[in-house]
Amino acid sequence: MLQHLQVRNLVVVEELALDLGDGMTALTGETGAGKSILVDALALALGAKADKALIRPGCDEAEVNAVFDPSRQPAARAWLEEQALAADDECILRRVLSRNGRSRAFINGRPVPQQLLRELGERLVEIHGQHEHQRLLRPAVQRELLDAWAGHAALVEEVRGYFTGWRHADRRLETLRQQAGERDQRIDYLRFQLQELEQLAADAEQLDALEREQRRLAGAEELLAATGRLLALLHEEEPAAQDLLGRAALEAERLAAETAPELAPAVELLESARIQVEEAVALVREFSGGIEPDPARLAEVDGMLGRIHDLARKHRVEPEALPALLEKLREELERLENADQELAALEQEAASAEAAYLAACARLSESRRQAARALARHLTESMQQLAMEGGRFEIEVTPLPREEGTASGLDRVGFLVATNPGQAPAPLARVASGGELSRLSLAIQVTTAGLDEVPTLVFDEVDVGIGGAVAETVGRLLHRLGESRQVFCVTHLAQVAAQANHHLRVVKERRKGTARTRILPLGREERIREIARMVGGSRITRQTLAHAEEMVGS
């Protein structure tokens, strides 16, 4: 529910702060006073398109703040929690327009994109403008209204789920059938590719081993020469390291025995070094003995690596990715070789999905036909009260061919109306005038009240073109709607305004050549005078005041 609205520097509003209640609230005022300013401000707070022309002349910014109580609005609360924007007991929407063309949006003090403001706004408020009834002419809207009134949400969702499964299976089946014509050719090609890959595909470890072997074979001559030089330094040349260490160990031993016993540890270290050199010589000899230039093997390894890299380039992958490609092609070949079994299984799956969809559609269609008769009776009764005596409302549920099925089922829903006795019902667009459409829209809104979770409804002069007893009936309908929802109605009809629980008067003042609009909450006496003005114009008499008091009642 909308609790508070604050507006600053918006068009003709300099400063405005309103506390708002539940039930029905009427907004009235002289022609041109700016009765729709509250609607415009609220629309901005709910994410409507911003225009810097809305900023009051001489000001750099305009601002709108709307405070809602989301405690009885589960859809809005869930959305706020999902977006991590929830506050304790209230929801504050703020919109700031700047002269530089920028628009900023906030939810509970946090800046958000305009789209998020719109998403939340759809869960908080519905705004019905003067031409909102034109939506009634759209078949999709008519179907949605019938489904909402009948409580078809779960059944429609079931149909949508089956439709999605059927279409998905159908697309897969069509793809498989298209592939069937090319299957044999593809199988032959896959087998050729697999033969190549099975001979050459090497994983990262195998590829690394081949590259190491290639480097070793390519450098065999240089490696033999290097190990020869190493052996010469360690053992074969004069003086070799092994011999020098032996002589040094003997000299250190003599000194330690004769004059310098402190050198005894050095003797052990030198002897150990000589033994380690002997072991190194043995290792180098063993390694050198295993080196044998092998041009044939080198050519074989070079060729193998070349073919592996050529194959990788052919398939546009890295060489180490060839084993993964091999496995992928094996799986594709197996799938194609088993395509007949897969095709049969998929045909069965698609048939089952279609059967489930058609069965759910049949249940939905039957429920729609029953609901259509009941809703049409209700709306026919409402028409009798809205200056369409003898008129009749019908809802036609026409079955669609299977191939025209949608996620909403297999029905075309059409609203038909006869506005005069003896007239054959025909589609709304052909027989209903703008005023009649407006009244029918209001009747439908009242009849379906409470079916969705949007708690606040705004009607911006939807009563244009009616008057007299019909206007009084419209007022009663809006009042009844206000028993379950918060309703704001911008109206020029006294009969409608008199039915409201609360009354706001819009006043335009001129001060120093500048226009300024204010919105004033009216007490009982002020309200009677405003109703009298709406009934009798600028000249208010005792009779018009008495009539206004009678209209307002107790």
Order of alpha helices (4+ residues) and beta strands (2+ residues): beta-beta-beta-alpha-beta-alpha-beta-beta-beta-alpha-beta-alpha-alpha-alpha-alpha-alpha-alpha-alpha-alpha-alpha-alpha-beta-beta-beta-alpha-alpha-beta-alpha-beta-alpha-beta-beta-alpha-alpha
